[in-house]
Amino acid sequence: MRRTVCLLAFTFVAAAQVNGPSIPCSEMRIVHLPPAPEAPTRQLDCDSIPIPPNITPTMVATIMLGGVAVPCYAVMENGRYVRQTFTADDNWLDHLTITFLNRTNKTIDYLSVNFGLRQTARPGGLCGMSLTSAYTVSLGRSPANAPKGWAGNPNRPPLPADWKDGQPPWRKPLGWQAGNTITISLADFQDHPPEEPTTVTHAARIRRELEQILGPGKSVTEMTIHPLMVTFSDGMQWGGRYRSPAPDFTMLPADYFPGDVNTPWLPK
C-alpha cells in the first residue's frame, strides 16, 4: 500500500532566538494538513523551523528515502509553516536515512538523536505543545572531561564495572569534524552493544516502542527527529545550551555558538 508521508523540520527556537526576534508560542504551532481520503497522511518532523540565527550545533541536512531525497523542513505559506508531503510504502522507516551537518568549528565525539512518536502525544509540554514518547539513537563517546549528565547523578542505578566515565566500553569517539556530515540509517543499529543482534534495527525498535504504547498492529504515522545532546572532543557539551568542560562545567551565555552562527544547514 502507498502512503502519503509528510516531512517537516522545526528547531529549538527558544534557545536560538535569545538575541534574535522573539517568536510567540502561537507562531510555533504547525498547520496539520488533513489527510487525503485515498492516502492517509504520515508526518515526519526534523525538529526545526529554519529561522536563523540558530545555535544548534548539528542540523538535519538531508533525508533520503530509498535513495531519493524527500522534503524535510516546513515551508511558509500564507504566513504559516505547513508540512510538505510525499508518498511512501508502509515499510518506509526501513529505507530512511538522515544526514546531519556539524555546523560548528569543533570536532564532535558524541551525538544522541531523539525520534519522537507524536502518536503518543499528551498535554504538558512548553508553549502548549505536547509531550511524546521517544526512541533515542546514541553514537560515539564523550571525553572524560565532559559534563556527566545522568551518568554523574548519584540517584541513577549502578553501572557495570567496565563502564568508565559512565559509558559502555564499546563506544568510540566519532571524530566528526567541523563542516562534515554524518548519516544515520534506520535500517542499521549503529554503535550497538556486542551482545545485541544487529538484525534488530532502529526502525524495528521504533515500531516496537510504538506498539508497546498503542498496541500491536500500529504503524508509525507521526515522528519527530531532533538532536538531543552533542559532546565535543574538547569536553564542551550542548543540550539546548552549551557548557564548558571540566573542571568548572560553566553554563555559557544563551546565545553562545562555537563558530559562525549564520552557517547555513539547509540544502541550496
N, C-alpha and C positions, 0 to 999 in steps of 0.2 A: 504494500500500500504506500502511496506517495503522500507526504505531508507538507503543508506549508509551514516553514520554520521562520521565526522572527529573531533576529540577532541584533542586540543593542549594546552600546557601551556608555557608561557614565561613571565619573571619577569621584574620589574623596574630595569634594569641593570645599568642605568645611575647613580643612587644614590648608588647602591650596589657595584659598581666597582671602587670607588674612590681610595682605596688602593690596589686593585687587578689589574689584567690585563685589559687594556682598550679594548673595543670591538667597532670596527668601525661600523658606521651605516650600511654599506653594509653587515656586518656579522649578523645584527639583522633581516635581511629580511628572511621570512619564505617561503619555497617552497610550492606553491599551487599545489597539485596533481590534474590532470584533472579528472573530473567525469567519472565514468564508464557509457557507453551508456545505460545499463539496470537499473542503480541505481544512480540517481542524488546525488551528494555529498553534505552532510551537514557538517559544520565545527563549532566546539566549542572550544574556546581558553581559557585556565585557566590563561592567562596573566603571564607566567613565562617561560623563558628559564632557566632550572635548572643549573645555573652556580654559585657555591659558590665562595667567601663568599657572603651572601645576608643579607641585613639589614632589609628587610621587616618583620614586627612583626608577621604576620599571612600569611600562605600559604595554598593553596588547598592541602589537604592530599589525599582525595579520592573523586571520583564522582560515584554515583550509578544510574543506570537506571533500574527502576523496580526491585530493589534488586540485580542486577548484576553489578559488578564493570566494568567500562569502562575506556579505556586509556585516559589519560589527557595530559601528558607532551609530547612535541616533542621529537623525538629520533634523534640521529646523524647517518646519513647515507651518506657515501662518502663525508665527510667533511661539510655536511649541515644538518640543522634541518628540519625534514619533519614531516608532520601531520600523525597521526595514524587514521584509520577509523574503524567504527563499524556500524552494521545495526540496524535501529530502525524504529518504526512506525511513521506516520505523527504527532501523538499526543505525541511525545517523551518528550516535555517540561513538560507535566503534571506528568511525572514519574521521574523527575530528582531531585536528592538531592546532595548537595555539602557540604563536610565536611572540615572545616578549622582547622588548628592546631595553638595554641598560642605558638610561638617559643621563647618568651621572658621569663624573670624571674619575670614578673609583672602580676598583675590581670587586665584584660581588662573589662571596663564597657560599652564601646560603639564601635560598628562596623558598617561601611557602605561599601557596596559592589556594584560595577558597573557591569551591564550586558550590554555590548556594542553591538549594532546592526550593524555588519560590512556591511550589505547590504546597509546601508545609508552612506557609506564611501565617503568622498570627500577630495580633496587635502588640505594641510595646516598644517599637523602635523609635529612634530620634526623628523629629520633624514629621510625626505621623506615619513614618514608614513602618514596615512590618519586620518582625524577627523571623528568621528561617533557619532550618537545619542545614548543615553543610558537610561536604567531604573535602578534606584537605590533602593536597599533594605537597610533600616536602622534599626538597632537593639540596644536596650539598652539606656542608658542615661549617658551623660558626667557629671563629678563632677563640682561643681560651680567654682572651681579654674582653670579649663582648659581653653585654648585659645578659644575664642568665634567664630572665623571664620566669616561666613556670618551673624550669629546672632548678632555679635557685629558691623557690618557695618552700619554706620549712613545712608547709601543710600538704605538700604533694606526697603521693605514695612513694615508698622507697624504690630506687632504681637499681638495676642489676649492677654487680660489682665492676663489670668491664665497661660500663657507660661513663667514660671520662668526660668531664665538663658537662654532664647531663645529656650526652648524645650517644647514640648507638655506635659501636666501633666500626661498622661497615660504611659509615658515611665518610665521603671525601670532599674537600673543598671544591666548589665549582670552578674557580678561577675565571669567572665570567667578566671579561674586560670591558672597559668603557666603550660605548658605541656599538657593541656587538649584540647579537641576538641569541636567544636560547628557545628551544621548541619543546613543548610538552605534548605527547601523543596520548590520547585516552585509550589507545589500543595497547599501550605498554603499562608496565608497573615499574617505572624508573626508580632507582635507588631503594629497591625493596630489600628486606632482610633476607639473608641467605636461606633461611629455613622456610620462607614463604614461596609458594609456587608462582612462577612468572605468568602462568596461564590465567590467574585471577587479575584481570586488567583494571585500570582506573574506571573504564566505562562500566564493567560488571559490578564494581564496588559502589559506584554511584547509583546504579539501578537497584542494587541490594539495599542501600541506605533508604531509598525512596519506598521500597516495598515494606521495609520494617516499620515505616511510619504510616503509610497509607494502605498497606495490604498488598497481597500478591496480585500479580497481573497488571499493576500500574506501570505506566511508562513515563519517562521524563518529558514534560512539555514546557517547563519553565525553569531556567537555570541561570545563575549569575556567575561571573568569573572575575575575581579581583585578587591582586597581590595582598597577602596578609602581613608578611614580615620579610625584611631584607636585612642581611648582615654583610658588611663589607670586610675585606681582607685585613684592614687596619683595626677592626673591632667596633667601628661605628655601626649603629643599628637603626633601622627605620621600622615603625609600626604605626604609621599615621603621623608621627613626628620623629625627628632624628635625635639620637642620644649618643654622647661621646663614649669611647671605650673606657676600660679600667685605667686608673683607679677611681675616677670621680663619677662616671656614668651620668654626666650632666645632661638635662633635657635642653636641647638647643632651641633658639628662637623659632616660633611657629612658621616663619617664612623662610627658614634656612633651607638651602638646597646646595648639595655638593656639585657644582658645575653651573652651566648656563640654564636658568630656569625656563627660558624660552625655547629650549631644544625641542623640536617637533617630534611627535611619535606616530602621527597619522601617515599612512602611505600617500604619496603625492598622486 
